[in-house]
Each structure stands twice: as structure tokens, then as C-alpha cells.
Amino acid sequence: MGKARLLVVEDDIDIANMLKIYFSGMDFDVDVAHRGSDALEKTKQVLPHLIVLDIMLPDIDGYEVCRNLRTSTRTSHIPVIFLTQKDERSDKLQGLELGADDYITKPFDIEELKLRVTGAIRRSERESLTDPRSGLPAGRLIEEQLRRIIREKDWALLDMRINNFEPFRDVYGFVTSDDVMRFTAMLIGEVLDELGTTNDFIGHAGGDNFIVITNNEAAPAIRQKVKERFSAEVQTHYNFIDRQQGFMQAPKANGSMEKVPFMTMAVGIVSPSQQSFADIREITELAAEARRQDSLAAA
């Protein structure tokens, strides 16, 4: 697993820098925002595994930031720990009612904060709420979204899988392949920002498999854009020699080497405009079959 991504939202520069230095030393990937609006923008660009959120901010307060995160399908799963000088019971209740996972008042014990941060991230992963590599919703949260859409009409599900990912991981290793997972999550999010809506859902179904739930009208354009951008931009994860020759060499079971094409993205689409679905298993099976057909067509 790669480093857990932590976003610290704190307008006190000294406290923000102290937290960045401390958690970076604990092997977290730490980003800092000094304003609430900046925090929302950073969260949209790269999903953090957890947000440490001050309430008193110079533009919008932490309550509003938390409310915004919780009302967006794409960020509602991110654990939030409030960090503030307010210690009134009503303030704590307000934060918890908005969906905050924990609440620590200043001055605080940095060791206690670390334990609460690591505990919240572990709970999220243990309950299959997020994938530890991409930070995207996983397991139970994906299932909840599928149970929601089966009762609705204007939706489309895109099943996405990375072709040739396993030989890439075997040659380049787990650290670099985890970077591809994070790159893919970011790319899909950027395409949805351009062509989708804030209600669209991105999930990491496991391994090299991602899903998107959007509206039926936007789905074909999202599919095309993801495939085009992925093919063009994923090449930055290969070394110079592989990029120059246009493929990579991977070992076969018998010890010989074979040419493996660069990774591409296969995408299948299903929607109730094409057919009806009896249960969520039927949705995922038909989407996977559509994705396999897309992969064969590109071969």
C-alpha cells in the first residue's frame, strides 16, 4: 500500500506546518490548505484518505466545508476529524451531526491526534469503505450505490479495467503500480469534472477495476475521454527505453521474454435505457461483459 494521503485544513501557518512535518515524518503524504475553498478544490483534485479540519477559517468555516463534502457523492466517504479551539458541547454536536468522524480541541496532544487519524483510516479500510491505494469508495459503498440506482431510471454504469496491468506490476513493482492506481483515480475524477456532474460516483472495485455511475447522456463521452486520456498519459509511468520502443518486455512462465503493449483502458457501459435489471448482480455481470467485449475489440 502507498502512503496514506492526509489533508490538513488550518489557517494558523505554524500549526499547519507543524502537522505537515510531523505526519510526513510518520510516512503520510500530507497536503495543507489554509482556506476552506482551497480545501474543497484540493479534495476534488486528489482524494485524501482523511481530512483534519479546523472550524475557524478565514472564508467559509469548517462546518460548511464538512457539509459540502458530505453532500457530494464523490467525497461523502472521506473521514473528517475536526480540530478547533471550540470545546462547547453544542459545537461538538454540530460537527458530529454533519458527519464528522471525530473532534479534537486545541491545545491538543499530537500523539493522540496521530492515533485518532490512523484509527479512522483503518476503520474506513476495514469496513470496505475505501481502497487503500486510490482512496476511492470500495466494497460496501459501491454496493450501496448499486442498490440506489436499480430503483432509478436515468443512469449509466461504466465498468473500467486496465489492460496489461498485471505484467506491468510484475516488471515495475508494487510501488509504481500503486502510482498507476492513484493516477487512474485522478484521471477519472478530472474527466467527470469536465463532462459529468457532482452527483456522479467513482468507485474502486478492487485490483485494476474501477466503476463510474453517471447519467445516461454523459456516459459515452466520459467513456471516450477516459480511454483517450489514459492511453496518452499512462506512458509517463514507463521508463525511457520502453517509451522509445513502444512496448515493454515481460518474462513468460518458461523464462523467455515477450513483448507486452502499453496499458490501455477497457470500458463497458450498461443502462436501464438498454435493458431492465432484476438485481445488482445482473448490473455488474452485464457491465463486466460489456467491458470484456470492449477489450476484445481493441486487441
C-alpha positions as CSV (number, residue, x, y, z in Angstrom):
1,M,0.0,0.0,0.0
2,G,1.2,3.5,-0.8
3,K,1.3,6.4,1.7
4,A,-2.0,7.5,3.2
5,R,-2.9,10.9,2.0
6,L,-3.8,13.5,4.7
7,L,-5.2,16.9,4.0
8,V,-4.7,19.4,6.9
9,V,-7.1,22.4,6.7
10,E,-5.7,25.0,9.1
11,D,-5.3,28.8,8.7
12,D,-2.7,29.0,11.5
13,I,0.5,28.6,9.5
14,D,2.6,27.5,12.4
15,I,0.2,24.7,13.4
16,A,-0.3,23.7,9.7
17,N,3.5,23.4,9.2
18,M,3.9,21.5,12.5
19,L,1.3,19.0,11.4
20,K,2.8,18.6,7.9
21,I,6.3,18.0,9.3
22,Y,5.1,15.6,12.0
23,F,2.8,13.4,9.8
24,S,5.2,13.5,6.8
25,G,7.8,12.0,9.3
26,M,5.2,9.3,10.1
27,D,5.1,8.4,6.4
28,F,1.9,10.2,5.4
29,D,1.6,12.1,2.2
30,V,0.5,15.5,3.6
31,D,-1.1,18.5,1.8
32,V,-2.1,21.7,3.5
33,A,-5.0,24.2,2.8
34,H,-5.3,27.5,4.7
35,R,-8.8,28.3,3.4
36,G,-12.0,26.3,3.2
37,S,-12.4,26.9,-0.5
38,D,-8.9,25.7,-1.1
39,A,-9.6,22.5,0.8
40,L,-12.6,21.8,-1.4
41,E,-10.6,22.3,-4.5
42,K,-7.7,20.2,-3.3
43,T,-10.1,17.4,-2.3
44,K,-11.6,17.5,-5.8
45,Q,-8.2,17.2,-7.4
46,V,-6.8,14.3,-5.3
47,L,-9.0,12.4,-2.8
48,P,-7.3,12.3,0.6
49,H,-7.7,9.3,2.9
50,L,-8.6,11.7,5.8
51,I,-9.1,15.4,6.4
52,V,-8.0,17.2,9.6
53,L,-10.3,20.2,9.5
54,D,-10.1,23.4,11.6
55,I,-13.5,25.1,12.2
56,M,-12.5,28.7,12.3
57,L,-11.3,29.5,8.7
58,P,-10.9,32.9,7.0
59,D,-13.5,32.3,4.3
60,I,-16.0,29.5,4.9
61,D,-16.0,27.7,8.2
62,G,-15.2,24.1,8.8
63,Y,-18.8,23.2,9.2
64,E,-19.6,24.4,5.7
65,V,-16.6,22.5,4.3
66,C,-17.8,19.3,6.0
67,R,-21.4,19.9,4.8
68,N,-20.1,20.3,1.2
69,L,-18.0,17.2,1.4
70,R,-20.9,15.1,2.9
71,T,-23.4,16.3,0.2
72,S,-21.2,15.3,-2.7
73,T,-21.4,11.7,-3.8
74,R,-17.7,11.7,-4.7
75,T,-16.4,12.9,-1.3
76,S,-19.0,11.8,1.2
77,H,-17.0,8.8,2.3
78,I,-13.8,10.7,3.4
79,P,-13.2,10.6,7.2
80,V,-13.1,14.1,8.8
81,I,-11.6,15.0,12.2
82,F,-12.4,18.5,13.4
83,L,-9.5,20.3,15.1
84,T,-10.6,23.5,16.8
85,Q,-10.4,25.8,19.9
86,K,-14.1,25.4,20.4
87,D,-14.9,23.0,23.1
88,E,-18.6,23.7,23.8
89,R,-20.8,20.6,23.7
90,S,-23.1,22.3,21.1
91,D,-20.1,22.8,18.8
92,K,-19.1,19.2,19.0
93,L,-22.7,18.0,18.4
94,Q,-23.0,20.3,15.3
95,G,-19.8,18.8,13.9
96,L,-20.8,15.2,14.6
97,E,-24.3,15.9,13.1
98,L,-22.7,17.0,9.9
99,G,-20.9,13.6,9.7
100,A,-17.5,14.3,11.2
101,D,-15.8,11.2,12.4
102,D,-14.0,12.7,15.4
103,Y,-13.4,16.0,17.2
104,I,-10.2,17.3,19.0
105,T,-9.9,20.6,20.7
106,K,-6.8,22.9,20.9
107,P,-4.4,22.7,22.6
108,F,-4.1,19.0,21.5
109,D,-1.7,16.1,22.1
110,I,-0.1,15.3,18.8
111,E,0.3,11.6,19.7
112,E,-3.5,11.4,20.4
113,L,-4.2,13.1,17.1
114,K,-2.0,10.6,15.3
115,L,-3.8,7.7,17.0
116,R,-7.2,9.1,16.0
117,V,-6.1,9.7,12.4
118,T,-4.6,6.2,11.9
119,G,-7.6,4.6,13.7
120,A,-10.1,6.4,11.4
121,I,-8.2,5.4,8.3
122,R,-8.0,1.8,9.4
123,R,-11.8,1.7,10.2
124,S,-12.6,3.0,6.8
125,E,-10.4,0.4,5.1
126,R,-11.6,-2.5,7.4
127,E,-15.2,-1.7,6.8
128,S,-14.5,-1.8,3.0
129,L,-15.4,1.9,2.7
130,T,-12.3,2.9,0.7
131,D,-9.5,1.3,-1.3
132,P,-6.1,2.0,0.5
133,R,-4.3,2.7,-2.8
134,S,-6.7,5.1,-4.6
135,G,-8.7,6.4,-1.6
136,L,-11.8,5.8,-3.7
137,P,-15.0,4.2,-2.3
138,A,-14.9,0.4,-2.4
139,G,-16.9,-2.6,-1.3
140,R,-19.9,-1.6,0.8
141,L,-20.1,1.9,-0.6
142,I,-20.2,0.6,-4.2
143,E,-22.9,-1.9,-3.3
144,E,-25.0,0.9,-1.7
145,Q,-24.8,3.0,-4.9
146,L,-25.8,0.0,-7.0
147,R,-28.8,-0.6,-4.7
148,R,-29.7,3.0,-5.1
149,I,-29.6,3.2,-8.9
150,I,-31.5,0.0,-9.5
151,R,-34.6,1.9,-8.3
152,E,-33.9,4.8,-10.6
153,K,-34.1,5.4,-14.4
154,D,-31.6,7.9,-15.9
155,W,-28.3,6.3,-15.0
156,A,-25.4,4.5,-16.7
157,L,-22.7,2.4,-15.1
158,L,-19.3,2.3,-16.6
159,D,-17.1,-0.7,-15.8
160,M,-13.4,0.2,-16.3
161,R,-10.4,-2.1,-16.2
162,I,-6.8,-1.6,-17.1
163,N,-5.5,-3.9,-19.8
164,N,-2.0,-5.3,-19.3
165,F,-1.8,-4.1,-15.7
166,E,-0.5,-7.4,-14.3
167,P,2.6,-7.7,-16.4
168,F,3.3,-4.0,-15.8
169,R,3.1,-4.7,-12.0
170,D,5.4,-7.8,-12.3
171,V,8.1,-5.8,-14.2
172,Y,7.8,-2.4,-12.5
173,G,6.8,-3.4,-9.0
174,F,4.1,-2.6,-6.5
175,V,5.1,0.9,-5.7
176,T,4.9,2.0,-9.3
177,S,1.7,0.1,-10.0
178,D,0.1,1.8,-7.0
179,D,1.1,5.1,-8.6
180,V,-0.9,3.9,-11.6
181,M,-3.9,3.3,-9.4
182,R,-3.7,6.9,-8.0
183,F,-3.1,8.3,-11.4
184,T,-6.2,6.5,-12.8
185,A,-8.4,7.7,-9.9
186,M,-7.3,11.2,-10.5
187,L,-7.8,11.0,-14.3
188,I,-11.3,9.6,-13.9
189,G,-12.1,12.4,-11.5
190,E,-10.8,15.1,-13.9
191,V,-12.9,13.7,-16.8
192,L,-16.0,13.7,-14.6
193,D,-15.3,17.3,-13.6
194,E,-15.3,18.2,-17.3
195,L,-18.1,16.0,-18.6
196,G,-20.2,14.8,-15.6
197,T,-21.9,16.2,-12.5
198,T,-21.1,16.5,-8.8
199,N,-23.6,13.6,-8.2
200,D,-21.5,11.2,-10.3
201,F,-19.9,8.3,-8.3
202,I,-16.4,6.8,-8.8
203,G,-15.6,3.5,-7.1
204,H,-12.5,1.2,-6.9
205,A,-14.0,-2.3,-7.2
206,G,-10.6,-3.9,-6.5
207,G,-7.4,-4.6,-8.3
208,D,-7.3,-2.7,-11.6
209,N,-11.1,-2.4,-11.8
210,F,-13.0,1.0,-11.4
211,I,-16.6,1.9,-11.8
212,V,-18.4,5.2,-12.6
213,I,-22.1,5.9,-12.1
214,T,-23.3,8.9,-14.2
215,N,-26.3,9.9,-16.2
216,N,-27.1,8.1,-19.5
217,E,-26.5,11.1,-21.7
218,A,-22.9,11.8,-20.4
219,A,-21.7,8.2,-20.3
220,P,-20.5,7.8,-24.0
221,A,-18.4,11.0,-23.9
222,I,-16.9,10.0,-20.5
223,R,-16.0,6.6,-21.8
224,Q,-14.3,8.0,-24.8
225,K,-12.4,10.7,-22.9
226,V,-11.2,8.3,-20.2
227,K,-9.9,5.8,-22.8
228,E,-8.1,8.5,-24.9
229,R,-6.5,10.3,-21.9
230,F,-5.5,7.1,-20.2
231,S,-3.7,5.7,-23.3
232,A,-1.9,9.0,-23.9
233,E,-0.9,9.8,-20.3
234,V,-0.2,6.4,-18.8
235,Q,3.0,6.2,-20.8
236,T,4.7,8.5,-18.3
237,H,4.8,5.5,-15.9
238,Y,7.1,3.6,-18.2
239,N,10.8,4.1,-18.4
240,F,12.5,5.9,-21.3
241,I,13.6,2.8,-23.1
242,D,10.1,1.3,-23.1
243,R,8.6,4.5,-24.3
244,Q,11.1,4.7,-27.1
245,Q,10.4,1.2,-28.4
246,G,6.6,1.4,-27.8
247,F,6.3,-1.7,-25.6
248,M,7.8,-3.4,-22.6
249,Q,9.4,-6.8,-22.2
250,A,7.9,-9.2,-19.6
251,P,9.1,-12.7,-18.6
252,K,7.0,-15.7,-19.5
253,A,6.5,-18.8,-17.4
254,N,9.2,-20.7,-19.4
255,G,11.7,-17.9,-18.7
256,S,11.6,-16.4,-22.2
257,M,10.6,-12.8,-22.8
258,E,7.6,-11.4,-24.6
259,K,6.5,-8.0,-25.9
260,V,3.7,-6.5,-23.9
261,P,1.8,-3.5,-25.2
262,F,1.3,-0.4,-23.1
263,M,-1.6,-0.3,-20.7
264,T,-5.0,0.8,-22.1
265,M,-8.4,1.2,-20.5
266,A,-11.3,-1.1,-21.4
267,V,-14.7,0.4,-20.6
268,G,-18.2,-1.2,-20.8
269,I,-21.5,0.7,-20.3
270,V,-24.9,-0.6,-19.2
271,S,-28.0,1.5,-18.5
272,P,-31.7,0.9,-18.0
273,S,-32.4,2.6,-21.3
274,Q,-30.9,-0.5,-23.0
275,Q,-32.4,-3.2,-20.7
276,S,-34.0,-3.9,-17.4
277,F,-32.2,-5.4,-14.4
278,A,-33.5,-7.8,-11.8
279,D,-30.8,-7.2,-9.2
280,I,-27.4,-5.5,-8.7
281,R,-25.5,-8.7,-9.6
282,E,-27.1,-8.6,-13.0
283,I,-25.9,-5.0,-13.4
284,T,-22.3,-5.8,-12.5
285,E,-22.2,-9.0,-14.7
286,L,-23.5,-7.3,-17.8
287,A,-21.3,-4.3,-17.3
288,A,-18.3,-6.6,-16.9
289,E,-19.3,-8.5,-20.1
290,A,-19.6,-5.1,-22.0
291,R,-16.1,-4.2,-20.7
292,R,-14.7,-7.6,-21.9
293,Q,-16.2,-7.0,-25.3
294,D,-14.5,-3.6,-25.5
295,S,-11.2,-5.1,-24.5
296,L,-11.5,-7.8,-27.3
297,A,-12.4,-5.1,-29.8
298,A,-9.2,-3.2,-29.0
299,A,-7.0,-6.3,-29.1
